[in-house]
Amino acid sequence: MSDTISIRALNRATLARQLLLHRADLSAIDAIEHLVGMQAQAPLAPYVGLWSRLGSFRHQELAGLITGREVVRIHLMRTTVHLVSARDAVRLGPLLRPVHERAFATGSPFGPRLAGLDLAELVAEGQRQLAEQPRSRAELGRALAVRWPQHDPVDLAYAVSYLLPVVQVPPRGVWGQPQGSARWAPAETWLGRPFDPRPRIEEMIRRYLGAFGPATVNDIQAWSGLTRLREITSVMAPRLRLARDESGAELLDLPEAPRPDPDTPAPVRFLPEYDNLLLSYADRGRVIPGGRPVPLPPGNGGRTGTVLINGRWNGIWTISRSGDTAVLRIEPHDPITGQTADALEAEGARLLSFAAADATVATCELRR
């Protein structure tokens, strides 16, 4: 009979694997690979995500990896932009192409509006244009419209970015640099290496469980955007550790993965917007109480996000700037007092020293 894992035990196991119980002694690239990438729609968000997880992370470490092409920002899981290592870009990219093709054809307006167009020809021309020089979508659309003037340039550019593996190039994603419009280049050209011709989906599933498990098949599908994974996990099951959650759903796990004592204390942590901890499950109850929707604010990142209190999402943080002054405002969902309030303010001061290091005056305001 399978073990039953309480929601608190699930929470602590997840926090341990997400490097949020204790800051890890890892390099940034090792942490990014352990996490199977970091959501990076807000280009600077991963800096705060890594700061919250690593013991000695500095902005320059990630900036150097990006400019050195060791990590890239690329559409992967759920068709969203993720920060991944170059190694993972070529391993994960082929596995997730069906997600992007399906999203283009049926999950976006662009596929229907380009019905009848030779998409292979369009993608080939888009690749040629982007290999010539990185371009924004607006620039790419105008270049493609010279050949296909009967179609909207926006539709043409989005078709290429859905159907051709492309990466966002620096200075996008480099802390301290103007972010501006995203500019795109073909992934294989930018990385100087081809995509893996024989990627292993079983390995991707094992890595997900190592970073997010224990989890259901539906959770894996929600994280990746892939479907029909039960056919694969059923074959993998004899080599996995199986359990049940409190609702009776089957959980898959790696036999060697950590499962801390449910009573393990969980420290206060500040997460960036779009952090995958909050987005990578079909059932988010292990980290989000009451079915609360995850806020997805626009912006470049590094200025706002969510707060974990006792391991669960229980507040919002925002840094506002006025000249040389930075103010961190922390707004918990529930009243906060005593040691928890002290921990929030102490961790908030550390966040300010990282995310607003150039401020002459930095203050923390906690709404109690």
C-alpha positions as CSV (number, residue, x, y, z in Angstrom):
1,M,0.0,0.0,0.0
2,S,1.3,3.5,-0.9
3,D,2.2,5.9,1.9
4,T,0.1,9.0,2.3
5,I,2.0,12.3,2.4
6,S,0.4,15.2,4.2
7,I,0.2,18.6,2.6
8,R,2.7,19.9,5.1
9,A,5.2,17.1,4.3
10,L,4.7,17.9,0.6
11,N,5.5,21.5,1.3
12,R,8.7,20.8,3.2
13,A,9.9,18.3,0.5
14,T,9.2,20.9,-2.2
15,L,11.0,23.7,-0.3
16,A,14.0,21.4,0.3
17,R,14.3,20.6,-3.4
18,Q,13.7,24.2,-4.4
19,L,16.6,25.2,-2.2
20,L,14.3,27.3,0.0
21,L,14.8,25.6,3.4
22,H,18.5,26.4,3.5
23,R,20.5,28.5,1.1
24,A,22.6,26.2,-1.0
25,D,26.3,26.2,-1.5
26,L,26.0,26.0,-5.3
27,S,27.1,28.0,-8.3
28,A,24.4,29.8,-10.2
29,I,24.6,27.5,-13.2
30,D,24.4,24.4,-11.0
31,A,21.3,25.8,-9.3
32,I,19.7,26.7,-12.6
33,E,20.2,23.2,-13.8
34,H,19.0,21.7,-10.6
35,L,15.8,23.7,-10.9
36,V,15.4,22.7,-14.5
37,G,15.4,26.3,-15.4
38,M,13.8,29.4,-13.9
39,Q,10.8,31.3,-15.3
40,A,12.2,34.5,-16.8
41,Q,9.4,36.4,-18.5
42,A,10.5,39.3,-16.3
43,P,14.1,39.3,-17.4
44,L,15.7,40.3,-14.0
45,A,13.4,38.0,-11.9
46,P,15.9,35.1,-11.7
47,Y,18.4,37.3,-9.9
48,V,16.1,37.5,-6.9
49,G,15.2,33.8,-7.3
50,L,18.9,32.8,-7.1
51,W,19.6,35.2,-4.2
52,S,16.9,33.6,-2.2
53,R,18.3,30.1,-2.8
54,L,22.1,30.5,-2.8
55,G,24.5,31.4,0.0
56,S,26.9,33.5,-2.0
57,F,25.2,34.7,-5.2
58,R,26.1,38.0,-6.8
59,H,24.6,39.8,-9.7
60,Q,27.9,39.6,-11.7
61,E,27.8,35.8,-11.7
62,L,24.6,35.5,-13.6
63,A,25.3,38.5,-15.8
64,G,28.6,36.8,-16.8
65,L,26.8,33.5,-17.6
66,I,24.4,35.3,-19.9
67,T,26.9,37.4,-21.8
68,G,29.2,34.3,-22.0
69,R,26.3,32.3,-23.6
70,E,26.5,29.7,-20.8
71,V,22.9,30.4,-19.9
72,V,20.1,31.7,-22.2
73,R,16.6,33.0,-22.0
74,I,14.4,30.8,-24.3
75,H,10.8,29.7,-24.7
76,L,10.5,26.3,-23.1
77,M,8.0,24.9,-20.6
78,R,4.4,26.2,-21.1
79,T,5.8,28.2,-24.1
80,T,7.1,30.8,-21.6
81,V,10.5,32.3,-21.4
82,H,12.9,30.4,-19.1
83,L,16.4,30.9,-18.0
84,V,18.3,27.7,-18.6
85,S,21.9,26.5,-19.2
86,A,23.1,26.1,-22.7
87,R,23.2,22.4,-22.0
88,D,19.6,22.3,-21.0
89,A,18.5,24.5,-23.9
90,V,19.7,21.8,-26.4
91,R,18.3,18.9,-24.3
92,L,14.9,20.3,-23.4
93,G,14.2,22.3,-26.6
94,P,13.4,19.3,-28.8
95,L,11.2,17.7,-26.1
96,L,9.0,20.8,-25.8
97,R,8.6,21.6,-29.5
98,P,5.2,19.9,-29.6
99,V,4.0,22.3,-26.9
100,H,5.0,25.3,-29.0
101,E,3.6,24.0,-32.2
102,R,0.3,23.2,-30.5
103,A,0.1,26.6,-28.9
104,F,0.8,28.3,-32.3
105,A,-1.8,26.3,-34.1
106,T,-4.7,26.3,-31.6
107,G,-3.7,28.4,-28.6
108,S,-2.9,31.7,-30.3
109,P,-4.5,33.9,-33.0
110,F,-1.5,33.7,-35.2
111,G,-1.9,30.1,-36.5
112,P,-5.5,30.6,-37.8
113,R,-4.6,34.0,-39.3
114,L,-1.7,32.5,-41.3
115,A,-3.7,29.5,-42.6
116,G,-2.5,28.5,-46.0
117,L,0.9,30.1,-45.7
118,D,3.9,27.8,-46.3
119,L,5.2,27.8,-42.7
120,A,8.4,25.9,-43.4
121,E,9.3,28.7,-45.9
122,L,8.4,31.4,-43.4
123,V,10.5,29.8,-40.6
124,A,13.5,29.3,-43.0
125,E,13.3,33.0,-43.9
126,G,12.9,34.0,-40.3
127,Q,16.0,31.9,-39.4
128,R,18.0,33.6,-42.1
129,Q,16.9,37.1,-40.9
130,L,17.7,36.4,-37.3
131,A,21.0,34.6,-38.0
132,E,22.1,37.7,-40.0
133,Q,21.6,39.8,-36.8
134,P,19.4,39.6,-33.7
135,R,16.2,41.5,-34.2
136,S,13.1,42.5,-32.2
137,R,9.8,41.1,-33.2
138,A,8.9,44.4,-34.7
139,E,12.0,44.4,-36.8
140,L,11.6,40.8,-37.8
141,G,8.0,41.4,-38.8
142,R,8.9,44.3,-41.0
143,A,11.6,42.2,-42.7
144,L,9.3,39.3,-43.3
145,A,6.5,41.5,-44.6
146,V,8.7,42.5,-47.5
147,R,8.2,38.9,-48.8
148,W,4.7,38.4,-47.5
149,P,3.0,41.8,-47.7
150,Q,-0.5,40.4,-47.6
151,H,0.0,39.3,-44.0
152,D,0.3,41.3,-40.8
153,P,4.0,41.7,-39.8
154,V,3.0,40.9,-36.1
155,D,1.6,37.5,-37.1
156,L,4.6,36.7,-39.2
157,A,7.1,37.5,-36.4
158,Y,5.1,35.6,-33.8
159,A,4.9,32.6,-36.1
160,V,8.7,32.5,-36.3
161,S,9.2,32.8,-32.5
162,Y,6.7,30.0,-31.9
163,L,8.0,27.6,-34.6
164,L,11.8,28.4,-34.6
165,P,13.8,27.8,-31.4
166,V,15.1,31.4,-30.6
167,V,16.8,33.0,-27.6
168,Q,16.7,36.5,-26.2
169,V,20.1,38.0,-26.4
170,P,22.0,40.4,-24.1
171,P,21.7,43.1,-22.8
172,R,18.2,41.7,-22.1
173,G,18.5,39.9,-18.7
174,V,21.8,41.5,-17.6
175,W,21.4,43.3,-14.3
176,G,22.3,47.0,-14.5
177,Q,21.8,47.2,-18.2
178,P,18.9,48.8,-20.0
179,Q,16.4,46.1,-20.8
180,G,14.6,47.6,-23.8
181,S,12.9,45.5,-26.3
182,A,13.8,41.8,-26.5
183,R,16.0,40.9,-29.5
184,W,16.0,37.4,-30.8
185,A,18.5,35.0,-32.4
186,P,18.3,31.4,-33.5
187,A,19.1,29.2,-30.6
188,E,21.5,26.9,-32.3
189,T,23.3,29.8,-34.0
190,W,23.7,31.7,-30.7
191,L,24.8,28.6,-28.7
192,G,27.1,27.3,-31.4
193,R,25.7,23.8,-31.0
194,P,22.8,21.7,-32.4
195,F,19.8,20.5,-30.5
196,D,20.0,17.0,-29.1
197,P,18.8,14.6,-31.7
198,R,17.8,12.0,-29.1
199,P,16.5,13.8,-26.0
200,R,15.1,11.6,-23.3
201,I,11.8,12.6,-21.9
202,E,12.2,10.1,-19.0
203,E,15.2,12.1,-17.8
204,M,13.3,15.4,-18.0
205,I,10.6,13.8,-15.8
206,R,13.1,12.6,-13.3
207,R,14.7,16.0,-13.1
208,Y,11.3,17.6,-12.5
209,L,10.7,15.3,-9.6
210,G,14.1,16.1,-8.2
211,A,13.2,19.8,-8.2
212,F,9.5,19.8,-7.6
213,G,8.4,16.4,-6.3
214,P,6.7,14.4,-5.0
215,A,4.2,15.2,-7.8
216,T,1.3,13.8,-9.8
217,V,1.3,13.2,-13.6
218,N,-1.0,16.2,-13.9
219,D,1.6,18.4,-12.1
220,I,4.3,17.3,-14.5
221,Q,2.0,18.2,-17.4
222,A,1.1,21.5,-15.9
223,W,4.8,22.4,-15.5
224,S,5.8,21.3,-19.0
225,G,2.8,21.9,-21.1
226,L,3.1,18.4,-22.5
227,T,0.2,15.9,-22.5
228,R,-0.2,12.1,-22.4
229,L,2.7,11.7,-20.0
230,R,0.9,8.9,-18.1
231,E,1.9,6.5,-20.8
232,I,5.6,7.3,-20.0
233,T,5.4,7.5,-16.2
234,S,3.6,4.1,-16.1
235,V,6.7,2.5,-17.6
236,M,8.9,4.5,-15.2
237,A,6.8,3.6,-12.1
238,P,8.8,0.5,-11.0
239,R,11.9,2.7,-10.7
240,L,10.0,5.4,-8.8
241,R,8.8,5.8,-5.2
242,L,5.0,6.0,-5.2
243,A,2.7,7.6,-2.6
244,R,-0.6,9.3,-2.2
245,D,-1.6,12.8,-1.2
246,E,-4.4,13.6,1.2
247,S,-6.9,13.5,-1.6
248,G,-5.8,10.1,-2.7
249,A,-4.0,11.2,-5.9
250,E,-1.0,9.2,-6.8
251,L,2.4,10.9,-6.3
252,L,5.5,10.0,-8.2
253,D,9.0,10.6,-6.6
254,L,12.6,9.7,-6.9
255,P,13.6,7.0,-4.3
256,E,16.7,9.0,-3.3
257,A,15.1,12.5,-3.1
258,P,14.9,14.3,0.2
259,R,11.8,14.4,2.3
260,P,12.4,16.5,5.4
261,D,10.5,16.1,8.7
262,P,7.2,18.0,8.2
263,D,8.0,19.9,11.4
264,T,11.2,21.3,9.9
265,P,11.1,25.1,10.3
266,A,10.7,27.0,7.0
267,P,12.4,30.4,6.9
268,V,11.0,33.6,5.5
269,R,11.8,33.9,1.8
270,F,11.3,36.5,-0.8
271,L,10.5,35.2,-4.3
272,P,10.4,37.1,-7.6
273,E,7.4,37.5,-9.8
274,Y,6.7,34.4,-11.9
275,D,8.7,32.1,-9.7
276,N,8.2,28.5,-10.8
277,L,7.5,27.3,-7.2
278,L,4.1,28.9,-7.5
279,L,3.3,27.9,-11.1
280,S,4.5,24.4,-11.6
281,Y,1.7,22.3,-10.3
282,A,-1.8,21.4,-11.3
283,D,-2.7,21.5,-7.6
284,R,-0.8,24.4,-6.1
285,G,-2.2,23.8,-2.6
286,R,1.2,22.7,-1.2
287,V,2.5,26.3,-1.4
288,I,-0.7,28.5,-2.0
289,P,-3.4,28.4,0.6
290,G,-7.0,28.8,-0.3
291,G,-6.6,28.7,-4.1
292,R,-5.4,32.2,-4.3
293,P,-4.5,33.2,-7.9
294,V,-0.8,34.0,-8.5
295,P,-0.1,37.6,-9.3
296,L,1.7,38.1,-12.6
297,P,2.7,41.7,-12.6
298,P,4.4,43.1,-15.7
299,G,7.8,44.6,-15.6
300,N,11.5,43.8,-15.9
301,G,11.8,42.0,-12.5
302,G,13.8,42.6,-9.4
303,R,11.3,45.1,-7.9
304,T,8.3,43.0,-6.8
305,G,7.3,39.5,-5.9
306,T,5.8,37.2,-3.3
307,V,6.7,36.3,0.3
308,L,6.9,32.8,1.7
309,I,6.0,32.7,5.4
310,N,6.2,29.3,7.1
311,G,6.7,27.8,3.6
312,R,3.6,29.1,2.0
313,W,2.7,32.2,-0.1
314,N,1.5,34.8,2.4
315,G,2.3,38.2,1.1
316,I,3.6,40.6,-1.6
317,W,6.7,42.7,-1.6
318,T,7.5,45.7,-3.7
319,I,10.6,48.0,-3.9
320,S,9.9,51.6,-5.0
321,R,12.7,54.0,-5.9
322,S,12.9,57.8,-5.7
323,G,16.3,59.1,-6.5
324,D,18.8,57.5,-4.1
325,T,16.1,56.3,-1.8
326,A,14.7,52.7,-1.9
327,V,11.7,51.6,0.1
328,L,10.7,47.9,0.5
329,R,7.0,47.5,1.3
330,I,5.9,44.1,2.6
331,E,2.2,43.4,2.7
332,P,1.3,40.0,4.3
333,H,-2.1,38.5,3.7
334,D,-2.5,37.7,7.4
335,P,-1.5,39.7,10.5
336,I,2.1,39.3,11.4
337,T,3.6,39.8,14.8
338,G,6.5,38.8,17.0
339,Q,9.4,36.7,15.7
340,T,7.8,36.4,12.2
341,A,7.7,40.1,11.9
342,D,11.3,40.4,13.0
343,A,12.4,37.7,10.5
344,L,10.5,39.5,7.7
345,E,12.2,42.8,8.4
346,A,15.6,41.2,8.7
347,E,15.3,39.3,5.5
348,G,13.8,42.4,3.8
349,A,16.9,44.4,4.8
350,R,19.1,41.8,3.2
351,L,16.9,41.9,0.0
352,L,17.3,45.7,-0.1
353,S,21.1,45.4,0.1
354,F,21.0,43.0,-2.9
355,A,18.2,44.5,-5.1
356,A,18.8,48.1,-4.3
357,A,22.5,48.1,-3.5
358,D,23.1,51.5,-5.1
359,A,20.5,53.3,-2.9
360,T,21.9,55.7,-0.3
361,V,18.8,55.4,1.9
362,A,17.0,52.0,2.1
363,T,14.1,51.4,4.4
364,C,11.7,48.5,5.0
365,E,8.0,49.0,5.8
366,L,6.0,46.0,7.1
367,R,2.3,46.3,7.1
368,R,1.3,44.4,10.3
